[in-house]
Amino acid sequence: MGKINYDGKVAIVTGAGQGIGRMYALELARRGAKVVVNDLGVSRDGEGMDTSAADSVVEQIKADGGQAVANYDSVATMAGGENIVKTAMDAFGTIDILINNAGILRDKSFMKMTEQDWDLIISVHLKGAFCVTQPAIKIMKDKNYGRIVFTASTSGLYGNFGQTNYGAAKMGLVGIMNTLKLEISKYNIKVNTIAPTAWSRMTADIMPPEYEQKLNPQFNEPMTLYLCSEENQVTGQIFAMGAGWYAKTAVVSGEGVCIGDARRPIAVEEIRDNFDKICDLSTPKEHDSGLSIFSYMMPLLK
Ligand code: NAI
């Protein structure tokens, strides 16, 4: 097996001015991709704007002999998303790879969460993925090729205190992916979701200081770049990672239990009496679409 490269490929990385996104942009360029380095240059909570974040990564890529162009639009509006895609088209003429990575935090316990904290997080993480991905897919569809990555979080997959807004947005990305994978599979476009872990300004004050080196953002880069490679054939999957640990994670169903005969009403006591079987996840199963859940009900539907 040869070295994986991205020669001739054009990649957009959102929020690539620092942290994990910067790692993606640098390595994609080192391996031959032409890269759109998008970054609005905001503070951790989404305030301000600074073009130097994207510029510094572009300068580094060019100094290393690679090709890159900066874009400073916010992912959170359709106009911004369209302009990010236009930047790629104007500079490099196509799009092969999109890594939706831009993000901010507005942590608060649920009871203290303001409408603004809620809306801003949802608009950057969830709506942002829609705003950039839809115009990018229009290009990928026509060329019958594309690799897309969404950036979720274990906060969405499993929960984290003070992050109901962030967790909802991040889990929402899994919801987008689950349906999008079905809609774009015939165009040879693969879409996957990652849940990274890294020491960055986003996590520096919540992680133990001794983890700074070991949770280097670089460790998230090879998995994400593999998912963006031509070799990758998986789609609709979730991968969690950090510090050199990589694992697939998934939403699964247990076998469950069929009660009654789909004619008579079912009583709440029957749920109580079957609760252990209902909760049994000893034979977990993934599902390609919501329709496959019908297979469990088939004995009742015959
Ligand atoms: P970071 O704060 O170092 O980088 C995020 C970048 O996104 C910043 O440069 C920021 O200016 C940019 N950005 C923010 N809003 C933007 C907008 N509307 N449009 C364009 N750019 C925007 O964060 P980090 O840690 O590198 O995170 C990258 C992604 O990974 C984020 O989506 C984050 O939620 C996610 N993540 C990170 C984890 C970690 O442990 N660091 C854990 C789980 C998820």
Boltz pocket constraint, residues with backbone or C-beta under 6 A from the ligand:
constraints:
  - pocket:
      binder: B
      contacts: [[A, 14], [A, 15], [A, 16], [A, 17], [A, 18], [A, 19], [A, 20], [A, 21], [A, 38], [A, 39], [A, 40], [A, 41], [A, 42], [A, 43], [A, 44], [A, 46], [A, 53], [A, 73], [A, 74], [A, 75], [A, 76], [A, 100], [A, 101], [A, 102], [A, 103], [A, 104], [A, 124], [A, 128], [A, 151], [A, 152], [A, 153], [A, 154], [A, 195], [A, 196], [A, 197], [A, 198], [A, 199], [A, 200], [A, 201], [A, 202], [A, 203], [A, 217]]
      max_distance: 6.0
